[in-house]
Amino acid sequence: MIYPAPLKKGDKIAIISPASHIRHEYVDAACRIIAEWGYVPVVSEHCKGSRGTYSGTVEERLADLTAALIDSSVRAIICSRGGYGVVHLLDLIDPEIIRSNPKWVIGFSDISAMHAAMHRCGIASIHSPMTKQFAVGGADDECIVALRNILEGHLPEYCEPSHPFNRPGTATGELIGGNLAVLCGLQGSEWDIFAPDKILFIEDIGEAVYRVERMLYNLRLRGVLGKLRGLIVGRFTEYTSPDGNGDTMETMVHRMVEPYGYPVTFDFPVGHIDRNLPLIEGSTVTLTVTPTATTLRHT
């Protein structure tokens, strides 16, 4: 896996909207903070556009993404928001463009599909908050500071409190994951990232317990869930809990992974929440789960 080079003062950071349209003030706030860091923000032509729920047509969104990828002076690309729409671009992006000029791609939620495209090309990327977090949290927000540190070449290490459902253990492996529904929608395609021997992190929003269970059963039946090296259960938000069968998301996931022996940590701060810690997709990490804490160290 190739890690894009650390940024230097004066490098450009592009902001694009490959999926849904974005509030202009969020982009403006991100630009201000990027400039404060000593970098040059570049807002793509259609970043602030609006066409239905999208920022632009497929052709316009693809043009913005391609322009940011081929511009050698752009060293990182922040996706303004998720929503829905990146899947429209996957089979239109030339993989050689991604491979020939590796740069950080940043975002979460629907941007998980973009991370899958980067992973397919062997380039690490950053699952991270986007422009809203810049606007709401500001430059001193913990997650924004962590994102800046990664861009400047400092690999993160996180230590989080224990959860009653955690399963202790230590595992080292490649970190993959993101929005579970988006990634499950790519199964069986060239952009399918699920594979044995990985450390998987998952999160989602607005998905009922039974729907998440169905996705995990798919991974079980494919022989992936039982052959992971570790599982990081992020935050699942905006769903009914418990459901009609009395399950919470946590009790359901705990039951699904009970037959396996790898370390599992619950309630990790990643997902559609204010504290959404940046994680490097495709990086080698060591996950250590003890009765008192969970540590995730990127190497």
C-alpha positions, 0 to 999 in steps of 0.5 A: 500500500502506497502512502501519499507524501506528507504535505509541505507548506504551500501545497494545494488541497482541493475540495470537491463534492462527488456526491450530494450538494453542500452548504457553502459556508461549510466549504468556506470554513474549511478553506479558511482553516486550510489557509491557516495551516499554510496550504492553498485551498482549491474549490472545484468548479462544481463543488458548490453546485446543486442539481437535485440532491447532487452537486452536479451531473455525473459528468460534472462531478467526474470532471472535478474529481479527475481534475483534482487527481491529475493536478500534480500541485494538489496533494490532498482532496477533501470531499465536502460531504457524503450523501449519495452519488460516488458510486456513479463515478467508480467505473468512470475513474481511470485507475491509472490516473489514481496510481500515477499521482498518489494523493490523500483522499479524505471523507467518510459515509458515502465517500467509503466508495471512493476509499474502495477505489483508492484501495483497489489502486493500492493507495492509502486514504483517510476516513475522516470528518469533512467540511461540516466538521471544519465549520462546526468544530473549528481548527482546534477540534480534536478530529481536525487536528488529527487529520492535519497531523496525518496529512503532515506525516504523523501516524495516529494512535488512539486509546479509548475506554472499554465497553462491556461487550469488548473481547480482549486480544491483540491483532496486527493487520491491514485496516479496511472499512467505513460505511457498512451499507455503502461497502456491502453495495460494492460486494462482488464488484472490482471495488469489493474490499471485504477479505479475510485477514483484515482488521475491519471497522464499520459504522452506519446511519439510519439502518435498522438492526435487522438490516445491519444483521443481514449485511453481517450475515452476508459477510459470514456466509462469504467466509469473511466475518469469521476470518477477520483479524479484528473488528472495530464496531463504530457508531450506528446512529438514527435507528430504533433501539431496541428493535421489535425483537429486543435487540440493540445494535450492540447485542446483535453484533456481539451475538454475530461475532460470538463464535470467533476468537479475534479481538473486538471493540465496541463504541469506537468513535468513528461514524456519523458523530461529532467525534469521528476519529480519522483512520487511515484506510489500507494502513497497517495497524495494531489493535489491542483490546484489554479489559480496561481500554482499546488502543489502535496504533497506525504503523 
